[in-house]
Amino acid sequence: MNTRSILLVALAALLNAACDQRTPTAPDLATPDFAPGSAHAHAVVEPSPDVRQQIAGLHPLFAKYHDLDKALADGYAFVGPCVSDPSLGGMGDHYSLNADVDFGRGDGTYALERPQYLVYAPQKNGSRRLAALDYTVPYEKWDGTEPPEFFGIPFTRNDGFGVWMFHIWLFQHNSAGMFANFNPAVPQC
């Protein structure tokens, strides 16, 4: 088995553990809603016109990846099982340019034009549809005393994956909020 295969098998095990009911992919739902760093922290954030303009600038950078084959041709690789939560909604399949480096979790740096993952929502016909961009910063690579942030909005904790996490639902409406980690409209895996 080559190194990449071993890494992908290890990632699958980590993701399965994170998705297990006993190890939720989001903080315990008993966490007060909208507390900094909680799974719900982004649910009510309404982007300002300036933020909407910055987000609109991402469309031309990633629109070509509606075609999953183009993402694969550009080096994106699948990094684990589909992610969903029975009470919060789905996320989908994650594809990373750096799948063979720390499972695509990131090097501790982040920028709007460089998400760690493209997130594809499963469809009823078995296909996948580009839905979101996912930014992660591993806990062990973050030196700040406060979480990383975009637009003054902090990333949320994801202890299951050991990362600070920030989603932008760029290509699919999310009734839970544009920056929520899960989307009730995304089918369960």
C-alpha positions as CSV (number, residue, x, y, z in Angstrom):
1,M,0.0,0.0,0.0
2,N,1.5,3.4,-1.0
3,T,1.7,6.4,1.4
4,R,-1.2,8.2,-0.2
5,S,-3.5,5.1,0.3
6,I,-2.4,4.7,3.9
7,L,-3.1,8.4,4.5
8,L,-6.5,8.2,2.9
9,V,-7.4,5.1,4.9
10,A,-6.4,6.9,8.1
11,L,-8.4,9.9,7.1
12,A,-11.5,7.7,6.4
13,A,-11.1,6.3,9.9
14,L,-10.8,9.8,11.5
15,L,-13.8,11.0,9.6
16,N,-15.8,8.0,10.5
17,A,-14.9,8.5,14.1
18,A,-15.9,12.2,13.9
19,C,-19.2,11.3,12.3
20,D,-20.0,8.6,14.9
21,Q,-22.9,9.5,17.2
22,R,-20.6,9.3,20.2
23,T,-18.1,11.8,18.5
24,P,-20.2,14.5,16.9
25,T,-18.8,16.5,14.1
26,A,-20.1,19.6,15.9
27,P,-20.0,20.6,19.5
28,D,-22.6,19.1,21.8
29,L,-26.0,20.6,21.0
30,A,-26.3,21.6,24.7
31,T,-23.7,24.3,23.9
32,P,-25.6,27.6,24.1
33,D,-26.7,28.7,20.6
34,F,-24.5,31.3,19.0
35,A,-21.7,31.0,21.6
36,P,-18.3,31.9,20.1
37,G,-16.9,28.7,18.6
38,S,-20.1,26.7,18.7
39,A,-21.6,24.8,15.8
40,H,-24.4,27.4,15.6
41,A,-22.2,30.5,15.8
42,H,-22.7,31.5,12.2
43,A,-26.4,30.7,11.9
44,V,-27.8,34.2,12.3
45,V,-25.0,36.2,10.6
46,E,-26.3,38.2,7.7
47,P,-23.5,39.3,5.4
48,S,-23.1,43.1,4.9
49,P,-23.0,44.5,1.4
50,D,-19.2,44.7,1.6
51,V,-19.0,41.0,2.6
52,R,-21.4,40.0,-0.1
53,Q,-19.2,41.8,-2.7
54,Q,-16.1,39.9,-1.4
55,I,-18.0,36.6,-1.6
56,A,-19.3,37.4,-5.1
57,G,-15.7,37.7,-6.2
58,L,-15.3,34.0,-5.3
59,H,-17.9,32.8,-7.9
60,P,-15.6,33.2,-11.0
61,L,-12.8,31.4,-9.2
62,F,-14.7,28.3,-8.4
63,A,-17.7,28.1,-10.8
64,K,-15.8,25.8,-13.2
65,Y,-15.8,23.2,-10.4
66,H,-19.5,22.6,-10.8
67,D,-18.1,20.0,-13.0
68,L,-16.5,17.6,-10.6
69,D,-14.3,16.1,-13.4
70,K,-12.7,19.6,-13.8
71,A,-11.9,19.7,-10.0
72,L,-10.4,16.2,-10.2
73,A,-8.3,17.2,-13.3
74,D,-7.0,20.2,-11.4
75,G,-5.8,18.0,-8.6
76,Y,-8.6,18.0,-6.1
77,A,-9.0,14.6,-4.4
78,F,-11.7,13.1,-2.3
79,V,-10.7,13.0,1.3
80,G,-13.2,10.8,3.2
81,P,-16.7,9.8,3.7
82,C,-19.6,12.2,3.2
83,V,-20.3,14.3,6.3
84,S,-23.8,15.0,7.8
85,D,-25.5,15.3,11.1
86,P,-29.1,14.0,11.7
87,S,-30.2,17.2,13.5
88,L,-28.2,19.9,11.8
89,G,-28.2,18.7,8.1
90,G,-25.6,17.7,5.6
91,M,-22.3,19.0,4.5
92,G,-21.3,16.6,1.8
93,D,-18.1,15.2,0.2
94,H,-14.9,17.1,0.7
95,Y,-12.3,17.4,-2.0
96,S,-8.9,19.0,-1.3
97,L,-5.8,20.0,-3.4
98,N,-3.7,18.9,-0.5
99,A,-5.4,15.5,0.2
100,D,-2.0,13.8,0.7
101,V,-0.7,16.5,3.2
102,D,-2.4,16.1,6.6
103,F,-5.6,15.0,4.8
104,G,-6.1,18.5,3.4
105,R,-6.6,20.0,6.8
106,G,-4.3,22.9,6.0
107,D,-1.0,24.3,7.0
108,G,-2.3,26.9,9.4
109,T,-2.7,29.6,6.8
110,Y,-6.0,30.6,5.2
111,A,-7.3,32.9,2.5
112,L,-10.7,33.4,0.9
113,E,-9.3,32.4,-2.6
114,R,-7.7,29.2,-1.2
115,P,-10.3,27.0,0.6
116,Q,-8.9,23.8,2.0
117,Y,-11.9,21.9,0.5
118,L,-14.6,22.1,-2.2
119,V,-17.7,20.6,-0.7
120,Y,-20.1,18.7,-2.9
121,A,-23.6,17.9,-1.8
122,P,-25.0,14.4,-2.6
123,Q,-27.9,14.4,-5.1
124,K,-30.9,12.0,-5.3
125,N,-29.5,10.6,-8.6
126,G,-26.2,9.7,-7.0
127,S,-24.3,12.6,-8.5
128,R,-22.6,15.4,-6.5
129,R,-23.2,19.2,-6.8
130,L,-20.8,21.9,-5.8
131,A,-22.3,23.6,-2.7
132,A,-19.7,25.2,-0.5
133,L,-16.2,26.2,0.2
134,D,-14.7,24.9,3.5
135,Y,-11.8,26.5,5.3
136,T,-9.9,24.8,8.1
137,V,-7.0,25.6,10.4
138,P,-5.7,22.7,12.5
139,Y,-5.7,23.5,16.2
140,E,-2.0,22.5,16.4
141,K,-1.1,25.0,13.7
142,W,-2.9,28.0,15.1
143,D,-1.0,30.2,17.5
144,G,-3.7,32.8,18.1
145,T,-5.5,33.2,21.4
146,E,-8.7,33.8,19.4
147,P,-10.1,31.7,16.6
148,P,-9.2,32.6,13.0
149,E,-11.8,34.7,11.3
150,F,-13.2,36.0,8.1
151,F,-15.2,39.3,7.9
152,G,-15.0,39.6,11.7
153,I,-16.8,36.2,12.1
154,P,-14.8,33.6,14.0
155,F,-14.2,30.1,12.7
156,T,-16.0,27.4,14.8
157,R,-14.4,24.6,16.7
158,N,-14.6,21.1,15.3
159,D,-13.1,18.8,17.9
160,G,-14.0,15.7,15.8
161,F,-11.5,16.9,13.2
162,G,-9.3,18.9,15.4
163,V,-9.7,22.1,13.3
164,W,-11.2,25.6,13.3
165,M,-13.8,25.5,10.5
166,F,-15.5,28.0,8.3
167,H,-18.0,27.2,5.5
168,I,-19.2,29.6,2.8
169,W,-22.3,28.2,1.1
170,L,-21.4,29.9,-2.1
171,F,-23.4,27.7,-4.5
172,Q,-26.3,26.4,-2.4
173,H,-28.7,28.4,-0.2
174,N,-28.4,27.5,3.5
175,S,-31.4,28.4,5.6
176,A,-29.2,28.0,8.7
177,G,-27.0,30.8,7.4
178,M,-24.4,31.4,4.7
179,F,-21.6,30.5,7.1
180,A,-23.2,27.7,9.1
181,N,-21.2,24.4,9.1
182,F,-24.2,22.2,8.2
183,N,-27.0,22.9,5.7
184,P,-30.5,21.5,6.3
185,A,-31.1,21.4,2.6
186,V,-28.2,19.1,1.9
187,P,-29.3,15.4,1.9
188,Q,-28.0,13.1,4.7
189,C,-25.1,10.8,3.6
